Amino acid sequence: MGRRNEDAALATRTSRAKFPAEDTVRWRVLEKGKLHIGYRKRLTGTAGLWLARSYVGDGKYSKTTIGTADDFEPADGLKILDFYQAQQAAIAMAKARHKQPKSPAGPLTVAMLADDYLRHLEAAGSKSVADAERRIGAHILPHFGHRKADSLTTAELNAWRDAMANSPPRLRTAKGQPQRYRAGPMTSDQRRARRSSTNRCVAILRSILNLGFRAGRLNDDLQWRRLKKLPKAEAARKDHLSIEEARRLVNAADAASGFRDLVRAALATGCRFGELARLTVGDFQRGRIVVRVSKTGKSRDVRLQPDAIAFFSQLCAGRKPDETMLRRADGGPWKEASQTRPMRAACIAAGLKPVGIHALRHSWASQAVMGGLPMVMVAQALGHSTTRMTEAHYAHLVASFEDEMFARHAPKFGETPPETNVVPIEKGAKR
């Protein structure tokens, strides 16, 4: 394959799927001699990675992982990127690095420490390098990049944090154009999401400064130690279905198209849509579902209830291990765009307020928590690396479960109300 054709093949997931698994990076020139974008797929059946390579002088290049390619899951613009998004990220990273001082001479600036921090993440093999670099370039360097790191004050850090939280969400903006923002007042969910995004930037800035402090390059950490995250940034999930509603949805889902099987699989496993769409028949084994490629890049086994085991056993019976497990009527796999209308139609037919298919994952998690499944097991089933995110979304459901369990199982000694002539006054009654 010629270099020009090979470069063009990076642009589509269909072409990239034909690449063999190898350690070699396939580079494409963005700016001759200065900036390249690359793609590498080390293992068959796993998503490839986007990389950026920029010239830093003396015949040397700096190589950075940008994010995961959208080989299996739809691009989200953050961790999973399509070809266009990967190019834009590479360009943005190169610009951010270009603005940073190239020599340690002179005052120690936040930009210098930010560069050290990114190199530290790269050396540690962190998966958050690309996200951190984008946030640093968009929210930290424009405000503090030129500042001496030891001159920052708690007051200005708090002002920066609050201004970011109150600003409207950013919109994708063409190269060279002023940054665009979403118009109109923010909803409560948008405000919460903005606070959550702000808290991530706060955590990155504190990590940048803490790294310098631990290295002995800063003598005092008091000013940014006082910088706290915003409260109420994590919202409890509310878009879950009750058991009765879930059964109605299954019955209303179109069976002929294969959509009913997709709904049942989602409710039985709590898996993400992309994980379900990639399942093969061979991924059902030992009474469990094996998720080989997840959003985090890690594989996991999903335990199943006996009814779910019976469902998957019937679904996979007599089929080849490499066949797509959940298929549409035409035999093809489910795509993000192909499930939206069937999901909406099923909700309407079931008499439910329309929700997205991701709500089925939340429904599984919510019912598991309310059923008494330990939070750590729920986190493992969902593919969360820790219970922190799981607790942020579902811990509010534990209280009602605990109240019920306490009422059912706490010791009872036949207590009776004491004998008295005093009669409680009913609320609203006249004295």
N, C-alpha and C positions, 0 to 999 in steps of 0.2 A: 504494500500500500504506500503510495507517495506521501510525502510529508504534508502537502496541501490537503489531500483527502483525509489523512489521519487527523490533522488538526480539525477539519470540519466534523469528523466523527465524534469529537468530544461534545458537540452541541446537543445531541439527542440521547436519551436513555436507551433507545433501541439499538443505536450504533455502539454505545458503550457496553451493552450487554454481550457483544460479540468479542470483546477484548478478553484475552486469557488472564488468569490470575498470575500476577508476577510482582516483583519488588520494584521493577522499573517504573519511573514516573514519565508519563507522556506530557511533554511541555508544549505550550502554544505561546507564541510571542505576542505580547500586548504592546510593548515598547522596546524596539530592538536594542539589545545590549543593556537594558535597564530593568525590564519587568516582564515576567512570564507567569502564566497560569498553568497549573499541572493537574493531572488526574492519575491516581494510583488505586488499583484494586488488587489487594494481596491474596484474598481468599475467594473462591467461587461461592456464589450464593450470598455474599455480603455486599453491602453498599460500598462504593469507592469513596475516596477522599479527594477534596479539592485542596490544592496547595498553591502558594504564591512564592515566587523567587525573585528577589530584587537585588540589584548590584549595590554593594556598599563600599567599593573601592579596593585598590590593591589586588585586583583580579579575584576578589571574593564575592560570594553571594550569600544573602540571608534567606533561609527557607522557612516558611511558616505554613502550618495547617490552617486552612480557611474554614472548613466545615465538611459535613457529610453530603455526598451527592444525592440527588433525588432519584436514585436508581430504583427504589422500591416504594418510598413514601413521598407524598406530595411535598413540594418545597414550602417551608414556612417563613423563609426569609431570615431566619436566625441561625438555627443549627443545621437545617436541611436546606440546601441551596440548589437551584437550577443553574445552568451554564451562565445565563445572563447575570444572575445575582452573584455568582462566584467571581465573575469579571469585575463587577462593581466593587465587591468587597476587597479584591486584590488592589484595585486602584486606590480605594480609600485608605487601606493600610499603608501603601507606599507613600501617599501624601502625608499621613500622620507621622511616619518615620522621617520623612524629608524635613518636616518642620522642627523635629527634635534636634538639639545640639549634637554635633558629631564628635565633640571633644569634651572630656571631663574638666577641662580648664575653666576657671571662672566659678561663679556661684553655683551651688547645687540646686537645680531647678526641679520642679515637679515633673517636667517632661523627661529629664534624665532618669529620675527614679521610675517613671512609667515604662521607659525602655528596659530598664533592669528587671522590672516586674514581669514584662512579657517574655523576656528571655528566660526568666526563672520558670514560668509556666511551660514554655516550650521544652526546657530541659527535663521537667518533671513529667512530661507526656500528658499534660492536662488537656481534656477535651473542650475546655472553655476558652482557649486562646483566642479563637476568632471572635467570639462574643465579647470578650474583655477588650480586645483591640478596637472593635467597632464602638463600644461605649466610651472608651477612653478618647477616641478621636472625635466623637460627636458631643460629649458632655463634659469631659474633664480638661482636655488640652485647650479648648477655646477659652476657658475661664482661668485656669491656673497653670497652664503649660509653661509660661514664661516666668512664673513667680519663683522666688527663692523658697524652697520647701520649708525652711524654718521660720518663714515670715507669716505663714497662714495663721488666722485667728479663728476661734470657735464661732464668733459672731458672723464672719463672712462665710464660713462653711455652712452654718445653719441657713443663712440667707440664700446661698446657692441651692441647697437641698429643697427649701420651700418653694423657690421660684420654679424649679424643675417639676415639682409635684403639681403645681398650679398651672403649668403651661399645657396647651392642648396637645393631643397626640400628633406625632410627626407623620407625614405622608411621604411616600416614595417621590423623590424629586430628581429631575433630569440633571445630568452632569453639567456643572457650570451655572446652574440656576439657583436662585435663592431658595432656602429650605421652605417647603410648604407644610402647612399644619391643617388639621381637621377643623372645619368651621363649625360654629354653633356651640351652645353650652354642653358641657360634658354630663353624661348620665352618671348615676351612682356607681355603676359597674366600671365605667371608663375612668372615674376618679380613683377607684380602688386599684385598677390596673396601672394607672399612672403612679400611684404611691408605691406599688410593688416594683415597678421598673426603676423608680427613683431609689428605692432601697438597695437594689442591685448595684447601682452606680455608687452609692454611698459605701457599700461593702468593698467595691473595687478600689476606690480612692483610699480608704483606710488601709487596705492590704498593701497598696503601693507605698504609703508612708511608713507602715509598720515594718516592711521589708528593709527600708532604709534605716529605720531606727535599730532593728536587730543587727544590722550590719555595722553599726557604729558610725554611720554617716550623719545621723541626726542625734542630738543630745537630749531631746525632750519630746515626749509624745502626748503631753497633756492637752494641747489644743484640739487635736483630732480625736483623742480618746473621749472627749466630751460630746463629740458629734454622734448623735443617736439616730437609729432608723425611725421612720414614721410608723405610728401604730395603725392598726386596722387596715393593713395592706393585703392581708390574705382573706379571701371570702369563702364562707362555707358553701359547698355545692348544694344547689336547690333543685336542679333539673333532673331529679331521679323519679322513677316510677315505682308505684307500690306493686306488690305481688299481683294483685288483681288487675291493675292496669297493664302490667307486663304480659299477662296471659291474654288480655284482650288484644294487645298489639300483635302478639304472635298469631292469633286466630285471624286478624284482619290483614296480615301481611300476605302478599301474593305468593302462592306456592308454585305456580307454573313457571314463574320467572326465576325461581331459585332464591328469591329475596327472603322468604320465610326461614329458610335454612340459615341465611346470614344473620337474621335477627335472633334466632334461637342460639346460634353459636356465640354471638356477642353477649347475650344475657347469661349464658352458661359459663363463660370464661372471664369476662371483664377485660378482654383484650382490646387494644386499639384497632380501628378499622384497617389501617395499613398492615398490621400483624395478621389479622384474619384473612385479608385478601391474598397474602403471600403463602398461606398454609398449603402444604401438600398432604396427600393422604398418608404418607409416611410419617408425618409430624404427629399423628395420633398413635401413641405407643405406651405400653405399660399403664393404660388407663389414664393417661395424661396428655395434655397438648404441649408440644415442644415448640416454643417460640425461638427461632434461630437468629432472627435479626429484629431488634427492637429499636425504638427511638434513641435509646442510650447506647446502642451498639453492643449490648450484652444479651446473651441468650438466657432463657429461663424455662423451667417446667411449670406448667399451670395444673394444679390439682383439680379434679372434677368430682362433682356429686354423682351418686349412682345413676340418677336419671340422665345426667349429661353424658355419662359413659355409654349408656344405652343409645342415646341419640347419635353420638359420634360413631359408635360401632355400626349402627345401621347405615349411616351416611357413607362410611368408608368400605363397607362390605363388598368384596369382589372387585375392587378397583386397584390399579397399579399404584405403587408407592409414590411415583413422581408426578402423578396427576394433581392438578389444582383441586383442592378439597372443596371449596365453596365456589360454585360456578353459576354463571347466568344461563338462561335458557339456550343461548347459542353456543354454549360450551366455553366461552371466554371467562377470564377472571373479572371480579368486580373492580371497578374504578371509582375514584372519588366522585366523578361527575355522574356516574351511572346509578348511584344509590340515593341521590337527593330526592328525586321525584317519588320513587317507590316508598321512601321513608315518610314523606309528607302525606302521601295517599293513605298509607297504613294508619297513621295517626288520626287522620280525619275519619276514616272508616271505623276506627275503634272509639271514636268520640273523645279523643284526647287533644289537648293543646299541642300543636306541632312542635316537636323537638328534633334536634339533630341526632344522628346515629351515635355520636359520642356520649349522649345521655344514657345509652344502654350500659356503657362502661361505668358511669357514675351510679347507675341503678344497681349493678352488681355489687359495687363497693359499699353503697349505702345499706343494702339489705344484708350484706355480710357483717357489717359493723353492728347493725341493729339485732342481728341474730346471735351476736356474742363471739364472733370470730376475733381472735386477738389482733390488735392493730399491726403487729409485726408480720403476721401471716397475710393480712390484706395487702400490706406494702409489697411483700414478696410476690404475690399473685399479680399485682398491677405493674410490677417492674420498677417500683421506686427504689432508689439506692438506700434511702433511710426512711424512717417513719415520719420525718418532719413534715413533708408535703402531705402525706396521708392524714396526719393528725390535723393539719391546717384546714383541710377540706371536709373531714368527716368526724372529727372529735366531738362536735356538738351533738351527734347522734348517740354517742355513748351514754350521755346523761339519762336520756329516756329509757335506754336499755337497763342501766344500773338501777333506776327507780323501780322498774318492773321486777327485776331480779331480787331486789331487796324486799319488796312487798311479798314476793312469792316464797323466798327461802329464809328470810330472817326468822329467828325463833319466836314462837307465839306461846304465851303462857295463859291464855284464856282471860286476858284482862277485860274487866267490865268497868264502865264509868262509875264513879263514886255516887252513892245515893245522896241526893240533894233536892231541895225544893226550887232551886234557882233554875230558870228556863232560859236558854240562850235566846237573845233577841235576833230574829231574822233580819238580814240585811234589807233596808228599805222600809221596815215596819215602823209605824208611828208609836212613840212612847206615851 
